[in-house]
Amino acid sequence: MARTYNAEGRQIAYVLRGLFTILALSLYFIDPKLHWGIFVGVFFVGLIIAEVVGAAWTRKRRAKKKAGTRNATRVASSTATTSRNTKTRSSHTKTMDKRTDAQLITADIHKLSGTDFERLMEIYYKDQGYTVERVGGSGDSEVDLILRGKEGYKIAVQCKRWKQNVGNDTVLRLKAGKQVHGCYDAWIVTTSNFTKDARRDAERLNIQLINGIALENKLNAWRKKKRIG
């Protein structure tokens, strides 16, 4: 590419040389009485300008090419890094999804993924005698699990493996989800806590809230019982 840019620069120089040569001859034919030094001066000045412009063109084109190459390299490097990070996250997620039931039962709930937390709650409620249907995913209407007790009525459960407190927006969406899935009751289970507004709306809508402390107490008692058993 360097030779091509150099050739372009030389062509521009040749064109400018020709133009200045024509200018010098034009001055001669327009006024033959002008001193010959003027014609020679115009000619040589034209040669110098032509060389300078041609060289500048070549340098500019080379600099632009180098900048484009650097940008392309940075983009490629960034893309490769993003791809590696995505693969790493995907691999980590797959590893987490491969936890056995036994591993989930003994795991720290605060270190589980959202999906694994749902699985743990599914195991827990099955062990409590409920028939459990997992709903979570797109279009779940804020319902992750549907429990069916011995009496036959259904309970909509939303599982939140969160660090921040659960707000009343979750409570209101679960109210709608409960109706969509035809459930009699609705519970929200979280590893954190609930905001004041969430507690107010939950009491008004008859939705049971289970915070992180209550949940860990339930799970610890369950784990102890399973070890004894």
C-alpha positions as a Markdown table, in Angstrom:
| # | Residue | x | y | z |
|---|---|---|---|---|
| 1 | Met | 0.0 | 0.0 | 0.0 |
| 2 | Ala | 2.9 | 2.3 | 0.7 |
| 3 | Arg | 4.0 | 2.2 | -3.0 |
| 4 | Thr | 0.4 | 3.0 | -4.1 |
| 5 | Tyr | 0.2 | 6.1 | -1.9 |
| 6 | Asn | 3.6 | 7.2 | -3.1 |
| 7 | Ala | 2.5 | 6.8 | -6.7 |
| 8 | Glu | -0.6 | 8.8 | -6.0 |
| 9 | Gly | 1.6 | 11.6 | -4.5 |
| 10 | Arg | 3.9 | 11.5 | -7.6 |
| 11 | Gln | 0.9 | 11.8 | -9.9 |
| 12 | Ile | -0.4 | 14.9 | -8.0 |
| 13 | Ala | 3.1 | 16.3 | -8.3 |
| 14 | Tyr | 3.3 | 15.7 | -12.0 |
| 15 | Val | -0.1 | 17.3 | -12.5 |
| 16 | Leu | 0.9 | 20.4 | -10.6 |
| 17 | Arg | 4.2 | 20.6 | -12.5 |
| 18 | Gly | 2.2 | 20.6 | -15.7 |
| 19 | Leu | -0.1 | 23.3 | -14.5 |
| 20 | Phe | 2.7 | 25.6 | -13.5 |
| 21 | Thr | 4.5 | 25.0 | -16.8 |
| 22 | Ile | 1.3 | 26.0 | -18.6 |
| 23 | Leu | 1.0 | 29.0 | -16.4 |
| 24 | Ala | 4.6 | 30.1 | -17.2 |
| 25 | Leu | 4.0 | 29.6 | -21.0 |
| 26 | Ser | 0.7 | 31.5 | -20.7 |
| 27 | Leu | 2.5 | 34.5 | -19.2 |
| 28 | Tyr | 5.0 | 34.4 | -22.0 |
| 29 | Phe | 2.4 | 34.4 | -24.7 |
| 30 | Ile | 0.3 | 37.0 | -22.9 |
| 31 | Asp | 3.2 | 39.4 | -22.4 |
| 32 | Pro | 6.4 | 38.4 | -24.3 |
| 33 | Lys | 8.1 | 41.6 | -22.9 |
| 34 | Leu | 8.2 | 40.2 | -19.3 |
| 35 | His | 11.7 | 39.4 | -18.1 |
| 36 | Trp | 12.6 | 35.8 | -18.7 |
| 37 | Gly | 13.4 | 35.4 | -15.1 |
| 38 | Ile | 9.8 | 35.6 | -14.2 |
| 39 | Phe | 9.0 | 32.6 | -16.4 |
| 40 | Val | 11.8 | 30.6 | -14.9 |
| 41 | Gly | 10.8 | 31.6 | -11.4 |
| 42 | Val | 7.2 | 30.6 | -11.9 |
| 43 | Phe | 8.4 | 27.3 | -13.4 |
| 44 | Phe | 10.8 | 26.4 | -10.5 |
| 45 | Val | 8.3 | 27.6 | -7.8 |
| 46 | Gly | 5.8 | 25.3 | -9.4 |
| 47 | Leu | 8.2 | 22.4 | -9.2 |
| 48 | Ile | 8.8 | 23.0 | -5.5 |
| 49 | Ile | 5.1 | 23.4 | -4.7 |
| 50 | Ala | 4.3 | 20.2 | -6.7 |
| 51 | Glu | 6.9 | 18.2 | -4.8 |
| 52 | Val | 5.7 | 19.5 | -1.4 |
| 53 | Val | 2.0 | 18.8 | -2.1 |
| 54 | Gly | 2.8 | 15.4 | -3.5 |
| 55 | Ala | 4.9 | 14.4 | -0.5 |
| 56 | Ala | 2.2 | 15.8 | 1.9 |
| 57 | Trp | -0.5 | 13.8 | 0.2 |
| 58 | Thr | 1.6 | 10.6 | 0.6 |
| 59 | Arg | 2.2 | 11.2 | 4.3 |
| 60 | Lys | -1.5 | 12.0 | 4.9 |
| 61 | Arg | -2.6 | 8.8 | 3.2 |
| 62 | Arg | -0.1 | 6.7 | 5.1 |
| 63 | Ala | -1.1 | 8.3 | 8.4 |
| 64 | Lys | -4.8 | 7.6 | 7.7 |
| 65 | Lys | -4.0 | 4.0 | 6.8 |
| 66 | Lys | -2.0 | 3.5 | 10.1 |
| 67 | Ala | -4.8 | 5.0 | 12.1 |
| 68 | Gly | -7.4 | 2.8 | 10.5 |
| 69 | Thr | -5.2 | -0.3 | 11.2 |
| 70 | Arg | -4.8 | 0.7 | 14.8 |
| 71 | Asn | -8.6 | 1.2 | 15.2 |
| 72 | Ala | -9.3 | -2.2 | 13.5 |
| 73 | Thr | -6.8 | -3.8 | 15.9 |
| 74 | Arg | -8.4 | -2.2 | 18.9 |
| 75 | Val | -11.9 | -3.3 | 17.7 |
| 76 | Ala | -10.7 | -6.8 | 17.1 |
| 77 | Ser | -9.0 | -7.0 | 20.5 |
| 78 | Ser | -12.2 | -5.6 | 22.2 |
| 79 | Thr | -14.4 | -8.1 | 20.3 |
| 80 | Ala | -12.1 | -11.0 | 21.3 |
| 81 | Thr | -12.1 | -9.9 | 25.0 |
| 82 | Thr | -15.9 | -9.6 | 25.0 |
| 83 | Ser | -16.2 | -13.0 | 23.4 |
| 84 | Arg | -13.8 | -14.5 | 26.1 |
| 85 | Asn | -15.8 | -12.8 | 28.9 |
| 86 | Thr | -19.1 | -14.1 | 27.5 |
| 87 | Lys | -17.7 | -17.6 | 27.2 |
| 88 | Thr | -16.4 | -17.4 | 30.8 |
| 89 | Arg | -19.8 | -16.2 | 32.1 |
| 90 | Ser | -21.6 | -18.8 | 30.1 |
| 91 | Ser | -19.2 | -21.5 | 31.4 |
| 92 | His | -19.7 | -20.2 | 35.0 |
| 93 | Thr | -23.5 | -20.3 | 34.5 |
| 94 | Lys | -23.4 | -23.8 | 33.2 |
| 95 | Thr | -21.3 | -24.9 | 36.1 |
| 96 | Met | -23.7 | -23.4 | 38.6 |
| 97 | Asp | -26.7 | -25.0 | 36.8 |
| 98 | Lys | -25.0 | -28.4 | 37.3 |
| 99 | Arg | -25.3 | -28.3 | 41.1 |
| 100 | Thr | -27.0 | -31.5 | 42.4 |
| 101 | Asp | -29.9 | -31.3 | 44.8 |
| 102 | Ala | -27.6 | -32.3 | 47.6 |
| 103 | Gln | -25.3 | -29.4 | 46.8 |
| 104 | Leu | -28.2 | -27.0 | 46.7 |
| 105 | Ile | -29.5 | -28.1 | 50.0 |
| 106 | Thr | -26.2 | -27.3 | 51.8 |
| 107 | Ala | -25.3 | -24.2 | 49.7 |
| 108 | Asp | -25.2 | -20.7 | 51.0 |
| 109 | Ile | -28.4 | -19.2 | 49.7 |
| 110 | His | -26.7 | -15.8 | 49.3 |
| 111 | Lys | -24.2 | -17.3 | 46.8 |
| 112 | Leu | -26.8 | -19.1 | 44.6 |
| 113 | Ser | -27.9 | -17.8 | 41.2 |
| 114 | Gly | -31.5 | -16.8 | 40.8 |
| 115 | Thr | -32.2 | -20.0 | 39.0 |
| 116 | Asp | -30.6 | -22.2 | 41.6 |
| 117 | Phe | -32.4 | -20.4 | 44.4 |
| 118 | Glu | -35.7 | -21.3 | 42.6 |
| 119 | Arg | -34.6 | -24.9 | 42.4 |
| 120 | Leu | -33.7 | -24.9 | 46.1 |
| 121 | Met | -37.2 | -23.6 | 47.0 |
| 122 | Glu | -38.7 | -26.2 | 44.7 |
| 123 | Ile | -36.9 | -28.9 | 46.6 |
| 124 | Tyr | -37.8 | -27.4 | 50.0 |
| 125 | Tyr | -41.5 | -27.2 | 49.2 |
| 126 | Lys | -41.7 | -30.6 | 47.7 |
| 127 | Asp | -40.2 | -32.0 | 50.9 |
| 128 | Gln | -42.9 | -30.1 | 52.8 |
| 129 | Gly | -45.6 | -32.1 | 51.0 |
| 130 | Tyr | -46.5 | -29.7 | 48.2 |
| 131 | Thr | -46.8 | -30.6 | 44.5 |
| 132 | Val | -44.6 | -28.0 | 42.8 |
| 133 | Glu | -44.7 | -26.6 | 39.3 |
| 134 | Arg | -41.9 | -24.4 | 38.1 |
| 135 | Val | -43.2 | -21.5 | 36.0 |
| 136 | Gly | -40.3 | -19.0 | 36.0 |
| 137 | Gly | -39.2 | -17.5 | 32.7 |
| 138 | Ser | -40.6 | -15.2 | 30.0 |
| 139 | Gly | -44.3 | -14.6 | 30.6 |
| 140 | Asp | -44.3 | -16.0 | 34.2 |
| 141 | Ser | -46.4 | -13.0 | 35.4 |
| 142 | Glu | -44.1 | -12.7 | 38.4 |
| 143 | Val | -44.7 | -16.3 | 39.5 |
| 144 | Asp | -41.7 | -18.7 | 39.8 |
| 145 | Leu | -43.4 | -21.6 | 41.5 |
| 146 | Ile | -47.0 | -22.8 | 41.9 |
| 147 | Leu | -47.6 | -25.0 | 45.0 |
| 148 | Arg | -50.5 | -27.3 | 45.3 |
| 149 | Gly | -51.3 | -28.5 | 48.8 |
| 150 | Lys | -53.2 | -31.6 | 49.9 |
| 151 | Glu | -56.4 | -29.5 | 50.0 |
| 152 | Gly | -56.0 | -28.9 | 46.3 |
| 153 | Tyr | -55.7 | -25.1 | 46.3 |
| 154 | Lys | -52.8 | -23.4 | 44.6 |
| 155 | Ile | -50.2 | -20.9 | 45.9 |
| 156 | Ala | -48.2 | -18.6 | 43.7 |
| 157 | Val | -44.6 | -18.1 | 44.9 |
| 158 | Gln | -42.2 | -15.5 | 43.8 |
| 159 | Cys | -38.5 | -16.2 | 44.7 |
| 160 | Lys | -36.1 | -13.2 | 45.0 |
| 161 | Arg | -32.4 | -14.0 | 45.5 |
| 162 | Trp | -31.7 | -10.3 | 46.1 |
| 163 | Lys | -29.3 | -8.2 | 48.1 |
| 164 | Gln | -31.6 | -5.1 | 48.0 |
| 165 | Asn | -35.0 | -5.0 | 49.7 |
| 166 | Val | -38.0 | -6.1 | 47.7 |
| 167 | Gly | -40.3 | -3.2 | 46.8 |
| 168 | Asn | -44.1 | -2.9 | 46.5 |
| 169 | Asp | -43.9 | -3.2 | 42.7 |
| 170 | Thr | -43.1 | -6.9 | 43.1 |
| 171 | Val | -46.0 | -7.3 | 45.5 |
| 172 | Leu | -48.4 | -5.6 | 43.0 |
| 173 | Arg | -47.2 | -7.7 | 40.1 |
| 174 | Leu | -47.5 | -10.9 | 42.1 |
| 175 | Lys | -51.1 | -10.0 | 42.9 |
| 176 | Ala | -51.8 | -9.9 | 39.2 |
| 177 | Gly | -49.8 | -13.1 | 38.6 |
| 178 | Lys | -51.8 | -14.9 | 41.3 |
| 179 | Gln | -55.0 | -14.1 | 39.4 |
| 180 | Val | -53.5 | -15.1 | 36.0 |
| 181 | His | -52.5 | -18.5 | 37.3 |
| 182 | Gly | -55.7 | -19.0 | 39.3 |
| 183 | Cys | -54.0 | -19.3 | 42.7 |
| 184 | Tyr | -55.7 | -19.0 | 46.1 |
| 185 | Asp | -52.7 | -17.6 | 47.9 |
| 186 | Ala | -49.5 | -15.8 | 47.1 |
| 187 | Trp | -46.1 | -15.8 | 48.8 |
| 188 | Ile | -42.9 | -13.9 | 48.2 |
| 189 | Val | -39.7 | -15.5 | 49.4 |
| 190 | Thr | -36.5 | -13.5 | 49.5 |
| 191 | Thr | -32.9 | -13.7 | 50.8 |
| 192 | Ser | -33.1 | -10.0 | 51.7 |
| 193 | Asn | -36.0 | -8.0 | 53.2 |
| 194 | Phe | -39.0 | -5.9 | 52.2 |
| 195 | Thr | -39.6 | -2.2 | 52.1 |
| 196 | Lys | -42.2 | -0.5 | 54.2 |
| 197 | Asp | -44.4 | 0.0 | 51.2 |
| 198 | Ala | -44.1 | -3.6 | 50.2 |
| 199 | Arg | -45.2 | -4.7 | 53.7 |
| 200 | Arg | -48.1 | -2.3 | 53.7 |
| 201 | Asp | -49.4 | -3.5 | 50.3 |
| 202 | Ala | -48.8 | -7.1 | 51.0 |
| 203 | Glu | -50.9 | -6.9 | 54.2 |
| 204 | Arg | -53.7 | -5.1 | 52.2 |
| 205 | Leu | -53.6 | -7.7 | 49.4 |
| 206 | Asn | -53.2 | -10.7 | 51.7 |
| 207 | Ile | -49.8 | -11.7 | 50.3 |
| 208 | Gln | -47.4 | -13.5 | 52.7 |
| 209 | Leu | -43.9 | -12.2 | 52.9 |
| 210 | Ile | -40.9 | -14.4 | 54.0 |
| 211 | Asn | -37.7 | -12.4 | 54.5 |
| 212 | Gly | -34.1 | -13.7 | 54.6 |
| 213 | Ile | -34.0 | -14.3 | 58.4 |
| 214 | Ala | -37.3 | -16.2 | 58.4 |
| 215 | Leu | -36.2 | -18.2 | 55.3 |
| 216 | Glu | -32.8 | -19.2 | 56.8 |
| 217 | Asn | -34.5 | -20.3 | 60.0 |
| 218 | Lys | -36.9 | -22.5 | 58.0 |
| 219 | Leu | -34.0 | -23.9 | 55.8 |
| 220 | Asn | -31.8 | -24.6 | 58.8 |
| 221 | Ala | -34.5 | -26.5 | 60.6 |
| 222 | Trp | -35.2 | -28.4 | 57.4 |
| 223 | Arg | -31.5 | -29.3 | 56.9 |
| 224 | Lys | -31.2 | -30.4 | 60.5 |
| 225 | Lys | -34.3 | -32.6 | 60.1 |
| 226 | Lys | -32.9 | -34.2 | 56.9 |
| 227 | Arg | -29.6 | -35.0 | 58.6 |
| 228 | Ile | -31.4 | -36.6 | 61.5 |
| 229 | Gly | -33.5 | -38.5 | 59.1 |
